[in-house]
């Protein structure tokens, strides 16, 4: 049995053990989610999104021992990602919503600005507060210019490099140093192509999604950060996406297309489809999240080719000109509605979901990464591939926590997509440094216009 299967088996055993202990009324080492007499027979409505193949059923399994121990009835309800933004916004404004909701990390500032959510500052000390999380993860609970803690991290995702061990071996590339820096990353892709390990017909050295992907900015921005650029100024009052450093980061990725190192068909795919390209053997290198690891042993995931399934390696993101190697840290947080009639019971649920053991069981069940440091460290010890994600999260960054970020991200996504299309020879303009600069200047103007608007 390989190390990954051993790790997953261990997680299953741990998860079952956690549920059994809680169900029998034993104390968890975190001492969270204990409930109280005043909460007995309370009901907590909990909105979750499409976190896996059975998001409601899986969440119900996780909270069942909590219900048995506390007497609190948790009503788990699915709100799809396609409608959740409007549903949460409307519930916050109307005061007619659940008690607790899941929200994307980059959405928290917008929702917090609606004044429909609880400030949890006085409660988060009970779960360890800021010290229990990596800096980039904790940042997602805050809002620029607004005092308070507006959510609690639930699970985390970061991006690392996935690669085919067999193809790197065929190309004569040492995986230990293949992705250390931008230069070695580029040299590895060149060697994959020149050695014939990939043929640029059925297989390509690298692939990443284009304008069809909702998370395109997550794939590009780490290279902007690596080059010393940023999405916004430090005070989050103006866009800096047109800086020379930001342009350098965008061009590093875009330049892979005319060099023949980047699958041009990936630009017409979303992130899931590019993931399936890697699983199916079309790509030697791809940047993705930890959820992919959990699918390797699953025989019901028929997107995997045998060669790809048996040769997965993971490496941290490469170091750029700034001397740093950044990745985007995202995931989902938990927010409590001000309109909740059962705030204490709602908080007991959030505390339970913030236990290290619960986080480990849930994150591995759903294929994400725990939000808290201690279970992250445990996952890293159990498998070398998870170690890469742990390292990435510690140095990870997220976007400025401002209400306008969602609209700004959309503007950036459009301009990044235009640049990649031009680099592939599919754009309205020829690809050149001047064209990249023009697109980024337009993105900056649009972002500055949004920043000038009233928050919320």
C-alpha positions as CSV (number, residue, x, y, z in Angstrom):
1,X,0.0,0.0,0.0
2,X,1.5,3.4,-0.9
3,X,1.9,6.2,1.5
4,X,-1.2,8.1,0.2
5,X,-3.5,5.1,0.8
6,X,-2.0,4.6,4.2
7,X,-2.6,8.3,5.0
8,X,-6.2,8.1,3.8
9,X,-6.8,4.9,5.7
10,X,-5.5,6.6,8.9
11,X,-7.8,9.5,8.4
12,X,-10.8,7.3,8.1
13,X,-9.9,5.5,11.3
14,X,-9.3,8.8,13.0
15,X,-12.6,10.2,11.8
16,X,-14.5,7.1,13.0
17,X,-12.8,7.4,16.3
18,X,-13.8,11.1,16.6
19,X,-17.4,10.3,15.9
20,X,-17.4,7.4,18.3
21,X,-15.9,9.4,21.2
22,X,-18.3,12.3,20.6
23,X,-21.3,9.9,20.3
24,X,-20.4,8.3,23.6
25,X,-20.2,11.6,25.4
26,X,-16.4,11.6,25.8
27,X,-14.4,14.8,25.8
28,X,-12.5,15.9,22.8
29,X,-9.0,17.2,23.4
30,X,-10.1,20.5,22.0
31,X,-12.9,20.9,24.6
32,X,-15.1,22.5,22.0
33,X,-18.7,22.0,21.1
34,X,-19.7,20.9,24.6
35,X,-23.0,22.6,24.5
36,X,-25.0,23.6,27.5
37,X,-28.3,23.0,29.2
38,X,-29.8,26.2,27.7
39,X,-29.1,24.8,24.2
40,X,-30.7,21.5,24.6
41,X,-33.5,20.9,22.1
42,X,-32.4,24.0,20.2
43,X,-32.4,23.9,16.4
44,X,-29.6,25.3,14.2
45,X,-30.2,25.8,10.5
46,X,-26.9,25.4,8.6
47,X,-26.4,26.3,4.9
48,X,-23.7,24.4,3.0
49,X,-22.6,24.6,-0.6
50,X,-21.6,21.8,-3.1
51,X,-18.5,20.7,-1.2
52,X,-18.5,17.2,-2.5
53,X,-20.7,14.5,-4.1
54,X,-23.0,14.4,-1.1
55,X,-22.5,17.7,0.8
56,X,-25.6,17.4,3.0
57,X,-25.2,13.7,3.8
58,X,-21.5,14.0,4.5
59,X,-22.0,17.1,6.8
60,X,-24.8,15.3,8.6
61,X,-22.4,12.4,9.3
62,X,-19.9,14.9,10.8
63,X,-22.4,16.7,13.0
64,X,-24.4,13.6,14.2
65,X,-22.3,13.0,17.3
66,X,-22.5,16.7,18.1
67,X,-26.3,16.5,18.0
68,X,-26.3,13.4,20.2
69,X,-23.9,15.0,22.8
70,X,-25.6,18.4,23.0
71,X,-29.2,17.8,22.1
72,X,-28.9,20.5,19.4
73,X,-30.7,19.6,16.2
74,X,-28.7,20.7,13.1
75,X,-30.7,21.1,10.0
76,X,-28.2,21.0,7.1
77,X,-29.5,22.5,3.9
78,X,-27.8,22.7,0.5
79,X,-27.5,26.1,-1.3
80,X,-25.8,25.6,-4.6
81,X,-22.8,27.7,-5.6
82,X,-24.7,29.0,-8.5
83,X,-27.2,30.7,-6.3
84,X,-25.5,31.0,-2.9
85,X,-24.3,34.6,-3.3
86,X,-27.8,36.0,-3.9
87,X,-29.3,33.7,-1.2
88,X,-26.9,34.7,1.5
89,X,-27.0,38.4,0.5
90,X,-30.8,38.4,0.6
91,X,-31.0,36.6,3.9
92,X,-28.5,39.1,5.5
93,X,-30.6,42.0,4.3
94,X,-34.0,40.6,5.1
95,X,-33.1,39.0,8.4
96,X,-34.8,35.8,7.2
97,X,-32.1,33.3,6.9
98,X,-30.5,30.3,8.7
99,X,-28.3,30.5,11.8
100,X,-25.0,29.6,10.2
101,X,-23.8,29.7,6.6
102,X,-20.8,28.6,4.7
103,X,-19.3,31.4,2.5
104,X,-16.4,31.6,0.2
105,X,-13.4,33.3,1.8
106,X,-13.3,36.1,-0.7
107,X,-17.0,36.7,-0.2
108,X,-16.8,37.4,3.5
109,X,-16.0,41.1,3.3
110,X,-18.9,41.8,1.0
111,X,-21.3,39.9,3.3
112,X,-19.9,41.5,6.4
113,X,-20.6,45.0,4.9
114,X,-24.3,44.2,4.8
115,X,-24.5,44.4,8.6
116,X,-26.4,41.1,8.7
117,X,-23.7,39.0,10.4
118,X,-22.4,38.7,13.9
119,X,-19.0,40.0,15.0
120,X,-17.4,36.9,16.5
121,X,-14.5,38.8,18.2
122,X,-15.7,38.0,21.7
123,X,-16.1,34.3,20.9
124,X,-13.1,33.3,18.8
125,X,-10.7,33.0,21.8
126,X,-12.6,29.8,22.7
127,X,-11.2,28.2,19.5
128,X,-7.7,29.6,19.8
129,X,-8.2,32.8,17.8
130,X,-5.6,34.0,15.4
131,X,-2.8,31.8,16.7
132,X,-4.6,28.6,15.6
133,X,-4.5,29.5,11.9
134,X,-1.9,30.5,9.3
135,X,-1.7,34.3,8.7
136,X,-3.2,34.0,5.2
137,X,-6.1,31.9,6.5
138,X,-6.9,34.2,9.4
139,X,-6.9,37.2,7.1
140,X,-10.0,35.9,5.4
141,X,-12.0,36.6,8.6
142,X,-11.2,40.3,8.6
143,X,-12.4,43.3,6.6
144,X,-10.3,46.3,5.8
145,X,-11.4,49.4,7.7
146,X,-13.9,47.5,9.8
147,X,-13.1,46.2,13.3
148,X,-14.2,42.7,14.1
149,X,-13.9,39.1,13.2
150,X,-16.7,38.2,10.7
151,X,-16.2,34.5,10.2
152,X,-14.3,31.4,11.3
153,X,-12.2,29.4,8.8
154,X,-13.7,26.1,8.1
155,X,-11.6,24.4,5.4
156,X,-8.8,25.7,3.3
157,X,-7.5,25.2,-0.2
158,X,-4.2,26.2,-1.7
159,X,-2.6,25.6,-5.1
160,X,0.6,23.6,-5.6
161,X,2.3,22.0,-8.6
162,X,1.1,18.5,-9.7
163,X,3.4,16.7,-12.0
164,X,3.9,13.3,-13.6
165,X,6.8,11.4,-12.1
166,X,7.2,9.1,-15.1
167,X,7.3,11.9,-17.6
168,X,9.9,13.9,-15.6
169,X,12.0,10.7,-15.4
170,X,11.7,10.2,-19.1
171,X,12.8,13.8,-19.7
172,X,15.7,13.3,-17.3
173,X,14.5,16.0,-14.9
174,X,15.2,15.7,-11.1
175,X,11.9,16.2,-9.4
176,X,13.7,17.5,-6.2
177,X,14.8,20.7,-8.1
178,X,12.4,20.7,-11.0
179,X,10.1,23.5,-9.7
180,X,12.3,25.4,-7.2
181,X,12.4,28.6,-9.1
182,X,10.9,30.3,-12.2
183,X,14.0,29.4,-14.1
184,X,13.9,25.7,-13.2
185,X,10.1,25.6,-13.7
186,X,10.6,26.9,-17.3
187,X,13.6,24.6,-17.9
188,X,11.6,21.6,-16.8
189,X,8.8,22.4,-19.2
190,X,11.3,22.9,-22.0
191,X,13.0,19.6,-21.2
192,X,9.6,17.8,-21.3
193,X,9.0,19.1,-24.7
194,X,12.5,18.8,-26.2
195,X,13.0,15.2,-24.9
196,X,9.8,14.0,-26.5
197,X,8.3,13.1,-23.1
198,X,5.3,15.1,-24.4
199,X,4.4,15.5,-28.1
200,X,2.4,18.7,-28.2
201,X,-0.5,16.9,-29.9
202,X,-1.9,14.4,-27.4
203,X,0.3,15.6,-24.5
204,X,1.6,19.0,-23.4
205,X,4.1,20.1,-20.8
206,X,1.7,22.4,-18.9
207,X,-1.9,23.5,-18.9
208,X,-3.9,26.0,-17.0
209,X,-7.5,27.4,-17.5
210,X,-8.4,30.6,-19.3
211,X,-11.3,32.9,-19.3
212,X,-13.9,30.2,-18.8
213,X,-12.6,29.5,-15.3
214,X,-14.1,31.4,-12.3
215,X,-10.8,30.9,-10.6
216,X,-8.5,32.2,-13.3
217,X,-7.2,35.0,-11.1
218,X,-6.1,32.4,-8.5
219,X,-3.9,30.7,-11.1
220,X,-2.3,34.0,-12.3
221,X,-1.9,36.1,-9.2
222,X,0.7,33.9,-7.4
223,X,3.1,34.8,-10.2
224,X,2.3,38.5,-9.9
225,X,3.1,38.2,-6.1
226,X,6.3,36.2,-6.9
227,X,7.5,39.1,-9.1
228,X,6.9,41.6,-6.4
229,X,3.6,42.8,-7.7
230,X,0.2,43.0,-6.0
231,X,-3.5,43.2,-6.8
232,X,-4.1,46.4,-4.7
233,X,-2.1,49.0,-2.8
234,X,-1.3,48.3,0.9
235,X,-4.2,50.5,2.0
236,X,-6.5,48.8,-0.6
237,X,-7.6,52.1,-2.0
238,X,-6.1,51.8,-5.5
239,X,-5.3,49.0,-8.0
240,X,-1.6,48.2,-8.7
241,X,-2.3,45.5,-11.3
242,X,-0.6,47.6,-14.0
243,X,2.7,47.9,-12.2
244,X,5.9,46.6,-14.0
245,X,6.2,43.8,-11.4
246,X,2.7,42.7,-11.9
247,X,3.2,42.7,-15.7
248,X,6.3,40.6,-15.3
249,X,4.3,38.0,-13.4
250,X,1.5,37.8,-15.9
251,X,4.0,37.6,-18.8
252,X,5.8,34.7,-17.2
253,X,2.7,32.6,-17.6
254,X,1.5,34.0,-20.9
255,X,4.9,33.6,-22.5
256,X,4.6,29.8,-22.1
257,X,1.9,29.8,-24.8
258,X,4.0,31.0,-27.8
259,X,6.9,28.9,-26.6
260,X,4.8,25.8,-27.1
261,X,4.9,24.8,-23.4
262,X,1.2,25.4,-22.6
263,X,-1.7,23.5,-24.0
264,X,-3.7,26.1,-25.9
265,X,-6.9,24.1,-25.7
266,X,-6.9,24.6,-21.9
267,X,-7.8,28.2,-22.4
268,X,-11.3,27.2,-23.5
269,X,-11.8,25.0,-20.4
270,X,-12.7,25.7,-16.8
271,X,-10.6,24.5,-13.9
272,X,-12.4,21.2,-13.5
273,X,-11.9,20.4,-17.2
274,X,-8.2,21.2,-17.0
275,X,-7.9,19.0,-13.9
276,X,-9.4,16.2,-15.9
277,X,-6.9,16.8,-18.7
278,X,-4.1,16.2,-16.1
279,X,-5.9,13.1,-14.8
280,X,-6.4,11.8,-18.3
281,X,-2.7,12.1,-19.2
282,X,-2.8,15.1,-21.5
283,X,-0.7,17.3,-19.2
284,X,2.6,16.6,-17.5
285,X,2.4,19.6,-15.1
286,X,-0.7,21.4,-13.7
287,X,-1.4,23.7,-10.8
288,X,-4.2,22.5,-8.6
289,X,-5.6,22.0,-5.1
290,X,-5.5,19.3,-2.4
291,X,-8.8,17.8,-3.4
292,X,-7.2,16.0,-6.3
293,X,-5.2,13.8,-3.9
294,X,-8.3,12.4,-2.4
295,X,-9.5,11.2,-5.8
296,X,-6.4,9.1,-6.6
297,X,-7.5,5.9,-4.8
298,X,-11.1,6.3,-5.9
299,X,-11.9,3.8,-8.6
300,X,-15.2,5.6,-9.3
301,X,-13.2,8.6,-10.6
302,X,-12.8,7.4,-14.2
303,X,-11.2,10.6,-15.3
304,X,-7.8,9.1,-14.3
305,X,-5.7,7.2,-16.8
306,X,-3.7,4.4,-15.1
307,X,-0.4,6.1,-16.0
308,X,-1.4,9.4,-14.4
309,X,-3.0,7.8,-11.4
310,X,0.1,5.9,-10.5
311,X,2.6,8.7,-11.1
312,X,1.4,11.8,-9.2
313,X,3.9,14.0,-7.6
314,X,3.3,17.4,-5.8
315,X,5.8,20.2,-5.4
316,X,5.5,23.7,-3.8
317,X,5.1,26.7,-6.1
318,X,8.4,28.1,-7.6
319,X,10.3,31.0,-6.2
320,X,10.1,34.1,-8.3
321,X,12.2,37.2,-8.8
322,X,11.1,38.6,-5.4
323,X,12.8,35.7,-3.7
324,X,9.4,34.4,-2.5
325,X,7.1,31.6,-3.6
326,X,3.5,32.4,-3.1
327,X,0.2,30.6,-3.6
328,X,-3.4,31.6,-3.3
329,X,-5.1,30.4,-0.1
330,X,-8.8,30.2,-0.3
331,X,-11.6,27.8,0.9
332,X,-14.7,28.5,3.0
333,X,-15.5,30.1,6.3
334,X,-18.5,30.0,8.6
335,X,-20.6,33.0,9.4
336,X,-23.4,33.5,11.9
337,X,-26.4,35.6,11.0
338,X,-27.4,38.5,13.3
339,X,-31.0,37.3,12.9
340,X,-30.3,33.9,14.4
341,X,-32.6,33.1,17.3
342,X,-30.2,30.5,18.6
343,X,-26.8,32.3,18.7
344,X,-25.4,30.3,21.6
345,X,-26.3,27.0,19.9
346,X,-25.1,28.3,16.6
347,X,-21.7,29.1,18.2
348,X,-21.5,25.6,19.7
349,X,-21.9,24.2,16.2
350,X,-19.1,26.5,14.9
351,X,-16.9,25.5,17.9
352,X,-17.5,21.8,17.1
353,X,-16.6,22.3,13.4
354,X,-13.5,24.1,14.6
355,X,-12.2,21.2,16.6
356,X,-8.9,19.9,15.2
357,X,-10.3,16.3,15.0
358,X,-13.5,17.4,13.3
359,X,-11.6,19.5,10.9
360,X,-9.3,16.7,9.9
361,X,-12.2,14.2,9.5
362,X,-14.3,16.7,7.4
363,X,-11.5,18.1,5.3
364,X,-10.3,14.6,4.3
365,X,-13.8,13.4,3.7
366,X,-14.5,16.3,1.3
367,X,-11.0,16.4,-0.2
368,X,-10.0,19.8,1.1
369,X,-7.4,20.8,3.7
370,X,-8.1,21.7,7.3
371,X,-8.2,25.4,8.1
372,X,-6.4,25.0,11.5
373,X,-2.6,24.7,11.9
374,X,-2.5,21.6,14.0
375,X,-4.5,19.2,11.7
376,X,-2.6,20.8,8.8
377,X,0.7,19.7,10.4
378,X,-0.7,16.2,11.0
379,X,-1.7,15.8,7.4
380,X,1.8,17.0,6.3
381,X,3.5,14.4,8.5
382,X,1.4,11.6,7.1
383,X,2.2,12.1,3.4
384,X,4.8,13.9,1.4
385,X,2.3,15.2,-1.1
386,X,0.3,16.9,1.7
387,X,3.6,18.4,3.0
388,X,3.7,20.4,-0.2
389,X,0.3,21.9,0.5
390,X,1.2,22.6,4.1
391,X,4.3,24.5,3.0
392,X,2.2,26.4,0.4
393,X,-0.4,27.5,3.0
394,X,2.2,28.8,5.4
395,X,3.4,31.2,2.7
396,X,0.1,31.6,1.1
397,X,-1.7,34.9,0.4
398,X,-5.2,35.9,-0.2
399,X,-6.8,39.0,-1.6
400,X,-7.4,42.3,0.2
401,X,-10.6,41.7,2.4
402,X,-12.8,44.4,0.9
403,X,-16.4,44.3,-0.1
404,X,-15.7,45.3,-3.8
405,X,-13.2,42.4,-4.3
406,X,-15.6,40.2,-6.2
407,X,-16.3,42.8,-8.9
408,X,-12.6,43.6,-9.1
409,X,-11.7,40.0,-9.5
410,X,-14.2,39.7,-12.4
411,X,-12.5,42.7,-14.1
412,X,-9.0,41.1,-13.6
413,X,-10.3,37.7,-14.9
414,X,-11.5,39.3,-18.1
415,X,-8.2,41.1,-18.8
416,X,-6.1,38.1,-17.9
417,X,-8.2,36.0,-20.2
418,X,-7.7,38.5,-23.1
419,X,-3.9,38.4,-22.5
420,X,-3.7,34.6,-22.5
421,X,-5.9,34.4,-25.7
422,X,-3.5,36.9,-27.4
423,X,-0.5,34.8,-26.3
424,X,-2.1,31.8,-27.9
425,X,-2.8,33.7,-31.1
426,X,-6.5,33.6,-30.5
427,X,-7.1,37.2,-29.3
428,X,-8.3,40.4,-31.1
429,X,-4.8,41.9,-30.7
430,X,-1.3,40.5,-31.3
431,X,0.6,39.4,-28.2
432,X,3.3,41.8,-27.1
433,X,4.5,43.5,-23.9
434,X,2.6,46.6,-25.1
435,X,-0.6,44.7,-25.4
436,X,-0.2,43.1,-22.0
437,X,0.4,46.6,-20.5
438,X,-2.7,47.9,-22.2
439,X,-4.9,45.2,-20.8
440,X,-3.5,45.6,-17.3
441,X,-4.0,49.4,-17.5
442,X,-7.7,48.8,-18.4
443,X,-8.0,46.4,-15.5
444,X,-6.5,48.9,-13.2
445,X,-8.9,51.7,-14.4
446,X,-11.9,49.4,-13.9
447,X,-10.7,48.4,-10.4
448,X,-10.1,52.0,-9.4
449,X,-13.6,52.8,-10.5
450,X,-15.0,50.1,-8.3
451,X,-12.9,51.1,-5.3
452,X,-14.3,54.6,-5.6
453,X,-17.9,53.3,-5.1
454,X,-19.5,53.0,-1.7
455,X,-18.7,49.6,-0.1
456,X,-21.6,47.2,-0.1
